[in-house]
Amino acid sequence: MTVSSALPLDNLSDTLARAARYIAGRQCQSGGFCVYRNVYLEEPNLSDTWLALAGLRLLGVDLPRPHEVSGWLDSFHVALLHHSALHDWIFSKQLLDAAWTPDPQLRQRISALPLLPPQQEDAAWSSLKELIRVARLKATFARIEGAAEVVTWLQELRHSGYGSKPNLQDTALALDLLALLGAPDETEETRVFVDALQSPYLGFNNTLDSRHCRLETLLAGVQCCAHLGLPVKHGAVIVSTVFAAQRGDGAFADVPGSLATLDSHYTALVLINMLMPLHLPKAQRP
């Protein structure tokens, strides 16, 4: 869905230019990124660095000081990284150089990463995010196989939508994971559930009885619609909320008026890109 008419192009260009400057301002002297860096403290980390690089890629803006970023990434002892950090390190390397690929030893480690359902019943949200990271690594650099237990667990997690209490965010993660595992949810029941959460006032509700607005919820709704082939009915409402969440320094918060992180900032950029493809003329890029 395209909702470019929701805002004039000159306003969009200014919004995206400020968003790019915010990301650049989170870069540390070492080359990595940190959301809370200031003149007295710099603690670059892999999560913020991957979010920053991915955000700049969406904006079509050249990465500042790429050699320093590359050197900072190369300073890690990759064999010691947990698979979640490994995800951020590997995809940061690819964002720096599209031709880069892991060496055979690293590919073997990725291939050996287990894809198993969680042991705790209430661990859906965190487990889904971790499983998606592993599945993305395998789908990109190895093969996904032997994940039947995860598919069964996901199917058992579905009650119209997914989650111990069906909600949009768990549903978006489950649909993403099922697609990665080659077992997409094509049920009418899930389509009906997601469509019922579309709201003319907020864009999407997270559950059938909730009425609160967060960018991560709106992104989950748009992603669910993309997976299920549903139209986004209230795209202009969502774009308006996203723009209202941008702070004076260019950062997007998860809720208008709240603190921003590189995670919430990236969420906003993905939303804008899905609803009104980013187009910042080269001459206007910061």
Buried (B, 14 or more C-beta within 10 A) or exposed (E): BEBEEBBEEEEBBBBBBBBBBBBBEBBBEBBBBBBEBEEEEBEBBBBBBBBBBBBBEBBBBEBBBBEBBBEBBEEBEBEEBEBBBBBBBBBBBBBBEEEEBBEEEBBEBBEEBEBEBBEEEEEBBEBBBBBBBBBBBBBBBBEBEEBEEBBEBBBEBBEBBBBEBBBBBBBBBBBBBBBBBEBEBEEEEBBEBBBEBBBEEBBBBBBBEBEEBBBBBBBBBBBBBBBBEBEBBBBBBBBBBBBEBBBEEBBBBBBBEEEBBBBBBBBBBBBBEBBBEBEBEEEEBB
